[in-house]
Amino acid sequence: VFLLYLKIAMKKISIFLIILLVSCAEDLSQKAKEYSQNKIIIDSHIDTPFQIWRQKNNTGVGDDITKTTSYHFDYPRAIKGGLNLPFFAIFIPARTELEGTSFELAVELIEMMNKIISDNSDKFTFIRDPSDISILEKNKNLVGIAYGIENGAPIEGKLENIKYFADLGVNYITLAHSKSNHISDSSYDENKRWKDGLSPFGFEVVKEMNKQGVMIDISHVSDAAFMKVLEISETPVIATHSSLRHFTPGWERNVSDEMLIALAKNNGVLQICFGSGFVADKKSNPDMIVTVKNVVDNIDRVKNLVGIDHVGLGSDFDGEVPLPEDINDVSKFPNLIEELLVRGYSESEIDQILNGNILRVWKAVKEFSKS
């Protein structure tokens, strides 16, 4: 009889624990959704402009991002996911440097996006400066759009072009992309052209970007270029969409522990890319199912190695990289926030990841230029 009662009691306790766990999970899910709507979320790298431009070139019309689209980004899903400010990458393919069309394409993409913003002022607003964030805090129905140029090729050997793009509202420039260029060596290119990772002109570019208040993006560059920029820049530096080499051994595109430590000493920030092959070793384990947990594994490691002050979000949405199913478009930021809550991140730490750290760098770069 005693054993019978014990079994009944244990069954009831098990049911209670299951109900409790489900209730806790539901609470965290709801809390994550509330965080996504009440906090400022900044994503430092989304490639939608080039997708629109290419689609227009191929079909005559691009998807309308004020409505649900085939892209990873559009207004309805940004509102659903709580994304307040994407940095739209003005992506410039490496081939354009040889073709001599880099500057022209960058201007065309910026003008295209300016028109989309101005034509839909009830949904989008242009963000030129970190002080403009207050607009987004007052009106949660607006999605801010800031610009960064992915690939320094449009500088075209002219330092004055950095000021030109800064005046257009460009807030960062990625020094190189898939090929070494006239500024910097690329992590993807076996042909390392420059002794120090940077060309002699590249040294001048770093100084001029500091002067003009443009953040230096060292995603995509070679290890040597990465470390050299940190050595010579007078402002904090950003890697807008990179993850950790610890999880992808031997892959130069990601950031090693040594590089991360150097970035933290510079007071810079690593914006974690969500790509499946960036956050986990898919190359060695092609059947691996990558999830948002792998993204947060990278965040965990940054926090544990150099501290919470040096990590943020740079998804690479619309950048043509495979993404985990549970974080594969802008509506799914609550899934990432929920995983952070599950792992015990505090509200202030989540704030830093969502916006605080990149805002600190952005403000510091602007302040230096004013001085």
N, C-alpha and C positions, 0 to 999 in steps of 0.2 A: 504493500500500500504506500509506504514511504517513497519507494522508487517511482511509483506511478505519479504521486504528487510532485516529486522532484522533476520528472520529465515534463509534466504540464507547466510547472513554474518556469523551467528553462525555455520552453517553447514560447511562453508569454514574454519573457525577458528578451528573447531573440526578436520577436515581432516588434516589441517596443523599441529596441535598438535600431531595427531597420527603419521604422517610422521616424525615429529621431534623426537618423542619417539622411533620409530623404528630405525631411523638413529642413535640416541644416543646409543641404545642397540647394534646395529651393530658395532659402533665405539668401545664400551667397549669389545665386543667379539673379535674383531680384535686385540685390545690392549692386551687382556689377552693372545691370541695366541703368540703375539710378545714377551711378558714378558716370557712366558714359554720357548721360544727358545733362548732368550738372557740372561736369568738369570740362576744361579746355583740352581737347585732344589734338596734338600736332603730329602729322606724319611728314617726315622730311624728304620723302622721295616717292612720287607717283608719276608714272610715265604716260598719262592719258593724252597730253597734247600731240605727241608724235603719232599715236594710234588714230586720233581724229584726222590729222593731216594726211596720213597715208591712206586712210579709208576714203577721204575726199578725192585724193589723186587717183585711186583705183576705181571708184564707183561714181564719183561726181558729188557725193554727199556723205558727210560724217554723221554718226549717231548723235542725237540731241541729248546732251548730258543733263538737261533739266528734267528728263524723263528716264525711266529704266532702260538700260542699254546692254549691249553685249560686252562692255568693258568691265573692269573691276571697280571703277569709280563712276558714280553718277549722283545727282542731287538727292533723289529719294532715299537711296541706300546710305549716303553720307549722313543724312538727317537721322535715319533709323539707327545707325551705328554710333552716332554722336561725334563724328569727325568734324571738327571746327575749322581746321586749317591744314590743308595739304600744300606742301611745296611741290608745285608742278615742275617736273624736269623738262627743260627745253633740250631734248635729246638731239645730239648732233652725231650722226654716224661717222666712224673714223675715216671712211673713204672720201668724205667731203673735203678733208684737208688737201689731199692730192688733187681733187677736182677744182679746188679753189672756190667752193660754194658754201663754206661753213658760216661765214658772217651773214650772208644773204638768207640762209635757211633759218638761222637763229632769229633774225628780225621778223621773218615771215611767220614763224611759230608764235612769237610774242604778240604780233599784231592780230593773228587769228584768235588767240586767247583773250586779248584785250576786248575784241568785239563781242565774244561770247559773254564776257563779264558785263560789259556795258549794256548789252541787249537784254540781260536778265538780272537787273539790279535788285530785284525783289528776292533773288535767290543767292547771288554771288556778290562778293565785294573784294576789291583788290587790296591786298595787304603789302605795304611797302616797308613798314618799319615795325619793330616789336611793340611800340606804343599804340599801334592800330588795333591790337588785340582787344582793347576795351570795347570796340565796336561789336565784336563777336560775343563778349560777355553780356552786353545789353540786349542783343537780338539773337536768340538761339535758332531762328529760322534762316539766318544768313550763314553761308559757308564761305569762309575767307579763302583766297587763292594767292599764294606767294610764288615767286619764280626762282629757280636755280638753273644754271646751264650745265648740262652733263656732257663734258668734254670741252677743254679749253681751246679747241681748234678755232672757234670764231674770233679769238683775239688776233689771229693772223699776224703775229709778230709786231703788233702795234700796242704799246702800253696804253695809249689814249682810248683804245677800245674797251678797256676795263671800266673807265669812267663812263663811257657811252652806255654800256649795259647797266652799270650801277644807276645811272640816271633814269633808265627804263624800269627800274625796280627789281633788277636781278640781285638776289641776296646771297647766292653762293655760286661758285664755279668749280666743277669737278675737273681737276687738272688734265686728266687723260681718260680715255675709255678703253676700247679693246685693242688698240694699237698704240705703240709709243709715238708721241707727236713732237712738235717743236718746243714743247714746254717740259714734258715729263715722260719717263718710261711707264709702260703699262704692265700690270701684273699678268695680263693675258698674253703678252707678247714676249716670245723668247729672244727677240732682237732688242736687247737693251742698248740703246743708242748713247746714253749719257753716263759718264764716269760716276757722278754723284747721284744718279737717279733723276736729277733735274738738269736741264740744259743751262748754259749761262744766261739765256733769256728767261728761263724758268725762275732763277734766283730773283730777277727783277720783277717778274710777275707776282711772286709772293709778297715782296715789299709794296708793290703798287696795290694789291688787293687789300693789304693792311691799311694803306693810306685811304683807299676809297670806301672802306667799311663793308667789304664783300667777304663773306666767310670762305675759307679755303677748304674744299672738300677733297679728302685724300682716300676716299673709296676708289677702287680700280687701279691706283698707282702701284708701282713696284715697291718692294720692301725698302730699298735704298731711298727712293723718292719720299716715301712715307716718313722715314726717320729724318731725312734732311729738312723737310718742311717743318717738322717739330723743332728742329734745331734753330732754324732761322726766323720763323714767324714770331712777331711780337704780340700776337693775339692768340687766344685759344682757337683750336682747329677742330673741324668736325669730319667724321666719316659718315656720310648721309645714309648709306645702305650697305653695311657690311656686317658679318657675324664673326664667330670665333673659330680660328684654325684648330683649336683644341678638339672641336667636334668634327673637323674635316681635315685630318692630318695630311700635311704636304701640299695643301692647296693655297697658293700664294694670294689668291683673290681675297681670302679671309685674313683676319688680323691675329697675329701670334700673341702669346702672353707678353713677350718682351715689348712688342709694339703697343699693346694695350696699356702697359705700365707707363711707357713713354707718353702716350696720349693723355693719361691721367695727370702726369706731372705738368703737362702743358695746360691743364685745367680744361681740356677738350672733352668731347662726348662721342661715344660710339652709338650710332642709331642702328638698331638691330634689323637686318633684312629678314623677311619672313620666308624667303624661298626655301623649299624643301631641301635642296642640295646645299644650301648655305648653313642651315641650322643642324643638319645631321649628315652622316656619312653615307649618302645614297649611292655614291660611286662604288663603294665597296659592298654595299648592301642594297642592291636595286629593288628588292622586294619589301624593304622596310616601309612601314606605314608611318609617315611623319604627321604630327599633330601640333596643335598650339602648345602642348607641353614641351616640345622640343624648342620652340621659340623661347619659352620662359626658362628653359634650361640655360640658354645663352645669357639671358638677363641675370639669372642666379649667379652664373660664373663671373660676370662683370662685377656684380655687387660684392661677391666674396673676395675677388682678387684685388679690386681697386676702389670699391665703394659705390654707393648708390648714386653719387653725384655725376657719374660718367656713362650713363646709359639712357637711351631713348628709343624711339620707334621710327624706322625708315623702311616701310613695307616692301617697296619695289613693285607695288600693284601696277598692272598693265606694262610691266617690264619684260614680259615674255619669259618668265621663269616659272616652273611648276611650284604650286603653293599648297600647303596643307588644306584639306577640305574645310576644316573648322575655322580657318582664318584666311579665306581666299577672296574676300572682297571687303569693301569699306563698311558694310553693315555688321561685320562680325567682331568689331573691337570689344563688345561686351564679353565675348568668349575669352579673350586674352586677359581682360580685367578680372574675370571670375577665377582664372587659373592663378593670377597673382594673389587674390584673396585666399584661395585654397592653401597657398603656400605661406600664408601669414604675413604678407606685405602690409605695412600700415598705410593709412590714407595718405599721409605726407609722402611716403616713398612712392606710392602710385602717382601722386601729383608730379613728382620729379620726373618719373618715367614718361608720363603722358605729355608734359609740357615744360616743367621747370628747368630741366637741364639744358635743353636746346635754347630756351629763352635766355638763360644765363650767358651762354656763348654768344648768341645773336646780339644781345645788349652790349656785351663787352667789346665786340668787334665794332659796333656802331660808335660807342663811346671813344674808343681809341682813335677812330677816324676824325672825330670832332676835335680831338686834342692835338 
